[in-house]
Amino acid sequence: MNITVNGDSIEVPAGHTLANLVMDLAVGDQRIAIEVNEQIVPRSTYEAYNLKPGDHVEVVTAIGGG
């Protein structure tokens, strides 16, 4: 199925979860926030959140400074 991630169209298998997407993008060890269709999704629900065709996903990473 086709979804949009940070403006890029990608194909993921049916039943793909946000947790799967985090692994695909290799950002699991970073501090991130994910928004799906303009709604923030709590990290605690990534495993259970099934993506749907046409979803628009924004993945934002936190950058520290000092």
Secondary structure, DSSP 8 states (H G I E B T S, - for coil): -EEEETTEEEE--TT-BHHHHHHHHT-TTS-EEEEETTEEE-GGGTTT-B--TT-EEEEEE-----
